[in-house]
Amino acid sequence: MFSNNSGKVMRASLQALIYLFGIISLFAIPASAQHVHQLLYNNYNWSDQNLAGEPVLDVDPLPIDNAAFTTTPNNQLHVYYIGSDNHIHQRTQSQMRFFGLSRWVDEDLTQETGAEPAYAATMLSGFSEGNYQYVFYGDDDNDIHMLFYDNSKWTQQDISAAAGVTGLWIEDLAVTAFSTTPNNQIHVYYWANDFQEQAAAVHQLFFNGTSWSDEDLTAETGAFYPEGGWWAGFSIENYQYLFYPDIYGYLHELYYNNSNWTDVDLTVQIGAPPLGGYAPIIYDPITAFVVPGTQTMEVFYTTAGGDIYQLSSSDNSSWSQQDLTTLTNSPSANTYDAIKAFATTPNTQLHVYYISSARQSQDHINQLFFNGSSWSNEDLTAATRAKNAVDYKGMSGFSLGNYQYVFYVAQ
């Protein structure tokens, strides 16, 4: 194990390396345009569609994230990503007036709101409340911004500045956001590095309905330094749960019990295998959700060996665990690519989507599927004859009933 000081030195080296890769990529010969694709299961079969619009920003090996959700009661689809212009773009599916068909419409939210352009390596997160839409990202000034649709127009706000916490370095930025009920308060969790303290930390930006504030949850709980990447979180009423890796790849849970915050090292507590951990160009992928109609928490992540691992708990105390890759004899996952999981209703079946690293199915989108009694694997790229996924790009998705929507990037 490394000492705290050596961990700080390694992080500084990694940040410099990532920055160098980003600069080199900016001057590289541009590749073919990359676009967000939709994989759709319509309750009968899978199909793949290129959503076109503004190409996705391409500065490999920096991660370029996307986010997606639906609004109610219109069940409209919304996909958000960073375009080649560093602007936040929204692709929305709207009905054609006379023919009853649908088409995807592009909207440049950065231009529309006058917001700061996105930082290349920022993660995106968002959610809806009815038709109200919230999208969060980091900019080049190291601030977290919120794009907000109030059912009439889009506006933007620098919520870091509103909370008085400008100046934190957000390289390797992880951003996860959700609201709590019944208070409808907003919580945004992000990776930050205080140059004065020389320490990485998990921060929360919290909107209480009137004003924004910032809280250093790492300092508050005494947790170890976090690693960036694809974090995951959710709420059960006002109870809040955040899952993230530390710099050694150990999986942590930060949870709020309606009174105070606690950090639990799940790798140590239950003996779960670690994620990729601290190495050049590592973005540890985690996804999590609550099974609808229950309080069962499902957490999925990619281990250092490329296996998809599942943790389940109904009481946040006793956890079950299993290696889904071994269980289903599935191809391994790319350890630096995002994964996505959700449940379908009313059948309460579980679905996990990831990008394969196996030679015969390199960069294929695979689905791990639990039908209520057993897990199986399906190669969705082969099934739909879609183009291969692009590495280091995000993955998002959701379900409407048993309809399943998965968004990823391909050329």
LUMBAPA-410718 format. One record per residue (C-alpha): residue number from 0; chain; x negated, y, z negated; residue in one letter. Coordinates in steps of 0.1 Angstrom, whole numbers. Layout:
<nodes>
     n   chain       X       Y       Z   res
   NUM       A       X       Y       Z     A
...
</nodes>
This chain:
<nodes>
     n   chain       X       Y       Z   res
     0       A       0       0       0     M
     1       A     -11      36       6     F
     2       A     -14      63     -20     S
     3       A       9      93     -18     N
     4       A     -20     115      -6     N
     5       A     -29      90      21     S
     6       A       7      89      32     G
     7       A       6     127      36     K
     8       A     -25     126      57     V
     9       A     -10      99      79     M
    10       A      21     119      84     R
    11       A       2     149      94     A
    12       A     -17     128     119     S
    13       A      15     113     133     L
    14       A      31     147     137     Q
    15       A       0     159     156     A
    16       A       1     128     178     L
    17       A      38     132     186     I
    18       A      33     169     194     Y
    19       A       5     160     217     L
    20       A      26     134     235     F
    21       A      53     160     239     G
    22       A      30     185     255     I
    23       A      15     159     279     I
    24       A      50     149     289     S
    25       A      60     184     297     L
    26       A      33     185     324     F
    27       A      38     150     337     A
    28       A      53     142     371     I
    29       A      91     142     365     P
    30       A     108     108     367     A
    31       A     141     102     384     S
    32       A     170     120     367     A
    33       A     184     103     336     Q
    34       A     220     104     327     H
    35       A     243      93     300     V
    36       A     262      61     309     H
    37       A     293      47     293     Q
    38       A     299      10     287     L
    39       A     336       4     283     L
    40       A     355     -27     271     Y
    41       A     391     -23     281     N
    42       A     404     -54     262     N
    43       A     397     -76     292     Y
    44       A     362     -69     305     N
    45       A     332     -46     304     W
    46       A     324     -19     329     S
    47       A     296       6     333     D
    48       A     299      42     344     Q
    49       A     274      70     351     N
    50       A     288     101     335     L
    51       A     266     123     357     A
    52       A     265     160     348     G
    53       A     233     177     336     E
    54       A     205     152     334     P
    55       A     192     142     300     V
    56       A     160     159     288     L
    57       A     130     136     294     D
    58       A      99     141     272     V
    59       A      90     105     263     D
    60       A      80      93     238     P
    61       A     100     119     219     L
    62       A     135     106     211     P
    63       A     163     124     229     I
    64       A     195     117     210     D
    65       A     232     117     218     N
    66       A     264     116     198     A
    67       A     300     107     205     A
    68       A     334     106     189     F
    69       A     371     109     196     T
    70       A     396     136     186     T
    71       A     432     130     174     T
    72       A     460     127     182     P
    73       A     450     131     218     N
    74       A     424     102     217     N
    75       A     401     123     239     Q
    76       A     365     112     243     L
    77       A     336     135     236     H
    78       A     299     129     243     V
    79       A     271     153     233     Y
    80       A     235     152     244     Y
    81       A     204     174     251     I
    82       A     202     183     288     G
    83       A     171     189     308     S
    84       A     175     226     301     D
    85       A     172     219     263     N
    86       A     209     229     259     H
    87       A     235     209     241     I
    88       A     260     196     267     H
    89       A     293     180     262     Q
    90       A     309     155     285     R
    91       A     346     153     280     T
    92       A     371     130     296     Q
    93       A     402     149     308     S
    94       A     433     140     327     Q
    95       A     437     151     363     M
    96       A     469     171     365     R
    97       A     488     155     394     F
    98       A     474     120     397     F
    99       A     473     107     361     G
   100       A     436      98     366     L
   101       A     407     110     344     S
   102       A     374     127     351     R
   103       A     344     137     331     W
   104       A     338     175     327     V
   105       A     305     191     317     D
   106       A     303     219     292     E
   107       A     271     238     283     D
   108       A     278     246     246     L
   109       A     244     264     241     T
   110       A     252     288     269     Q
   111       A     288     292     259     E
   112       A     281     300     223     T
   113       A     247     318     227     G
   114       A     231     292     203     A
   115       A     194     285     201     E
   116       A     182     257     224     P
   117       A     177     223     208     A
   118       A     143     211     197     Y
   119       A     133     181     219     A
   120       A     129     156     191     A
   121       A     161     165     172     T
   122       A     187     139     164     M
   123       A     223     148     170     L
   124       A     252     141     147     S
   125       A     289     151     147     G
   126       A     324     142     138     F
   127       A     360     154     143     S
   128       A     389     163     120     E
   129       A     420     162     142     G
   130       A     409     182     172     N
   131       A     383     202     153     Y
   132       A     348     192     164     Q
   133       A     315     196     146     Y
   134       A     280     190     162     V
   135       A     247     194     143     F
   136       A     211     196     157     Y
   137       A     177     212     150     G
   138       A     161     241     170     D
   139       A     126     252     177     D
   140       A     127     275     147     D
   141       A     130     245     124     N
   142       A     166     254     115     D
   143       A     197     232     116     I
   144       A     226     246     137     H
   145       A     263     237     138     M
   146       A     284     239     169     L
   147       A     321     242     159     F
   148       A     353     239     180     Y
   149       A     383     254     162     D
   150       A     409     240     186     N
   151       A     405     272     207     S
   152       A     369     280     213     K
   153       A     333     270     204     W
   154       A     311     290     180     T
   155       A     277     283     166     Q
   156       A     260     290     132     Q
   157       A     225     286     119     D
   158       A     235     268      87     I
   159       A     198     266      74     S
   160       A     198     304      74     A
   161       A     232     305      59     A
   162       A     219     283      30     A
   163       A     186     303      27     G
   164       A     163     275      36     V
   165       A     145     286      68     T
   166       A     109     277      72     G
   167       A     111     239      66     L
   168       A      93     219      93     W
   169       A     117     194     109     I
   170       A      94     174     132     E
   171       A     106     138     135     D
   172       A     140     153     128     L
   173       A     167     130     115     A
   174       A     202     145     112     V
   175       A     233     127      99     T
   176       A     266     145      91     A
   177       A     300     136      79     F
   178       A     328     151      58     S
   179       A     343     140      25     T
   180       A     380     136      15     T
   181       A     404     149       3     P
   182       A     383     181      -1     N
   183       A     373     182      36     N
   184       A     338     194      27     Q
   185       A     309     191      51     I
   186       A     276     173      44     H
   187       A     245     174      67     V
   188       A     215     153      58     Y
   189       A     181     159      75     Y
   190       A     144     152      73     W
   191       A     123     182      62     A
   192       A      87     189      54     N
   193       A      78     218      30     D
   194       A      44     231      41     F
   195       A      38     246       6     Q
   196       A      46     214     -12     E
   197       A      31     192      16     Q
   198       A      58     166      11     A
   199       A      85     152      33     A
   200       A     120     150      18     A
   201       A     156     142      24     V
   202       A     176     175      23     H
   203       A     214     180      22     Q
   204       A     231     211      36     L
   205       A     265     213      19     F
   206       A     295     234      28     F
   207       A     320     237      -1     N
   208       A     347     254      20     G
   209       A     333     289      14     T
   210       A     295     289      16     S
   211       A     265     267      26     W
   212       A     238     255       1     S
   213       A     208     232       4     D
   214       A     197     204     -19     E
   215       A     164     185     -20     D
   216       A     176     150     -27     L
   217       A     142     135     -28     T
   218       A     130     158     -55     A
   219       A     163     154     -74     E
   220       A     162     115     -74     T
   221       A     124     110     -75     G
   222       A     125      89     -43     A
   223       A      95      82     -21     F
   224       A      88     102      11     Y
   225       A     113      95      39     P
   226       A     105      86      75     E
   227       A     123     102     104     G
   228       A     144      83     129     G
   229       A     180      73     133     W
   230       A     195      75      98     W
   231       A     231      65      90     A
   232       A     257      75      65     G
   233       A     293      77      56     F
   234       A     317      87      28     S
   235       A     344      68       8     I
   236       A     365      97      -4     E
   237       A     339     119     -21     N
   238       A     314      91     -27     Y
   239       A     285      96      -2     Q
   240       A     261      70      11     Y
   241       A     229      77      32     L
   242       A     206      50      45     F
   243       A     170      59      56     Y
   244       A     135      44      57     P
   245       A     105      56      37     D
   246       A      71      59      53     I
   247       A      63      23      47     Y
   248       A      95      11      64     G
   249       A     113       2      32     Y
   250       A     151       7      35     L
   251       A     166      32      10     H
   252       A     201      41       0     E
   253       A     209      75     -14     L
   254       A     244      76     -29     Y
   255       A     265     101     -48     Y
   256       A     289      87     -73     N
   257       A     310     119     -76     N
   258       A     287     130    -104     S
   259       A     251     127     -95     N
   260       A     227     113     -68     W
   261       A     207      80     -71     T
   262       A     181      65     -48     D
   263       A     178      27     -44     V
   264       A     150      10     -26     D
   265       A     170     -19     -11     L
   266       A     139     -36       3     T
   267       A     126     -40     -32     V
   268       A     159     -45     -50     Q
   269       A     174     -73     -28     I
   270       A     143     -84      -8     G
   271       A     154     -72      26     A
   272       A     127     -71      52     P
   273       A     112     -37      61     P
   274       A     117     -16      92     L
   275       A      89      -6     115     G
   276       A      73      17      89     G
   277       A      45      42      94     Y
   278       A      28      39     127     A
   279       A      24      62     158     P
   280       A      57      67     177     I
   281       A      80      49     152     I
   282       A     116      60     150     Y
   283       A     133      35     127     D
   284       A     168      27     139     P
   285       A     197      23     113     I
   286       A     234      22     118     T
   287       A     262      19      92     A
   288       A     299      21      86     F
   289       A     328      12      63     V
   290       A     351     -16      76     V
   291       A     385       2      82     P
   292       A     411      -5      55     G
   293       A     384     -18      31     T
   294       A     355      -6      10     Q
   295       A     331     -31      26     T
   296       A     299     -14      37     M
   297       A     280     -27      67     E
   298       A     244     -17      73     V
   299       A     224     -28     104     F
   300       A     188     -21     112     Y
   301       A     159     -33     133     T
   302       A     131     -50     114     T
   303       A      94     -45     121     A
   304       A      95     -78     141     G
   305       A     124     -66     163     G
   306       A     152     -86     146     D
   307       A     186     -71     140     I
   308       A     194     -74     103     Y
   309       A     227     -71      85     Q
   310       A     234     -60      49     L
   311       A     270     -61      35     S
   312       A     285     -50       2     S
   313       A     320     -44     -12     S
   314       A     308     -29     -45     D
   315       A     275     -11     -37     N
   316       A     259     -35     -62     S
   317       A     258     -70     -48     S
   318       A     245     -72     -12     W
   319       A     246    -101      12     S
   320       A     220    -102      41     Q
   321       A     213    -122      72     Q
   322       A     191    -120     103     D
   323       A     215    -118     132     L
   324       A     188    -123     158     T
   325       A     177    -156     143     T
   326       A     213    -166     136     L
   327       A     224    -162     173     T
   328       A     191    -169     189     N
   329       A     193    -135     206     S
   330       A     166    -115     223     P
   331       A     146     -92     201     S
   332       A     153     -55     200     A
   333       A     130     -26     209     N
   334       A     119     -13     174     T
   335       A     118      23     186     Y
   336       A     153      25     202     D
   337       A     186      34     185     A
   338       A     212       9     177     I
   339       A     250      14     171     K
   340       A     276      -6     153     A
   341       A     313      -3     145     F
   342       A     344     -24     138     A
   343       A     375     -28     160     T
   344       A     411     -27     147     T
   345       A     434     -43     139     P
   346       A     413     -75     142     N
   347       A     385     -61     120     T
   348       A     358     -76     142     Q
   349       A     322     -63     141     L
   350       A     301     -51     170     H
   351       A     264     -42     171     V
   352       A     247     -28     202     Y
   353       A     210     -26     208     Y
   354       A     183     -25     236     I
   355       A     165     -58     242     S
   356       A     127     -61     244     S
   357       A     127     -97     257     A
   358       A     107    -101     290     R
   359       A     136    -116     309     Q
   360       A     160     -89     297     S
   361       A     138     -59     291     Q
   362       A     158     -28     283     D
   363       A     192     -45     286     H
   364       A     220     -34     264     I
   365       A     230     -64     242     N
   366       A     261     -68     220     Q
   367       A     261     -89     188     L
   368       A     297     -97     181     F
   369       A     314    -111     150     F
   370       A     349    -126     158     N
   371       A     358    -131     122     G
   372       A     341    -165     118     S
   373       A     308    -165     137     S
   374       A     283    -142     155     W
   375       A     274    -144     192     S
   376       A     254    -124     217     N
   377       A     263    -109     251     E
   378       A     240     -92     276     D
   379       A     262     -63     287     L
   380       A     237     -50     313     T
   381       A     238     -83     331     A
   382       A     276     -86     327     A
   383       A     282     -52     343     T
   384       A     252     -52     366     R
   385       A     243     -18     352     A
   386       A     209      -1     353     K
   387       A     184      -7     325     N
   388       A     185      16     295     A
   389       A     158      42     291     V
   390       A     136      39     259     D
   391       A     135      65     231     Y
   392       A     170      77     239     K
   393       A     199      76     216     G
   394       A     229      54     215     M
   395       A     264      63     203     S
   396       A     298      48     204     G
   397       A     332      41     188     F
   398       A     363      21     191     S
   399       A     400      29     198     L
   400       A     419      -2     187     G
   401       A     400     -30     204     N
   402       A     387      -7     232     Y
   403       A     350      -2     228     Q
   404       A     329      27     241     Y
   405       A     291      27     240     V
   406       A     270      56     254     F
   407       A     233      52     264     Y
   408       A     208      67     289     V
   409       A     198      51     322     A
   410       A     182      64     354     Q
</nodes>
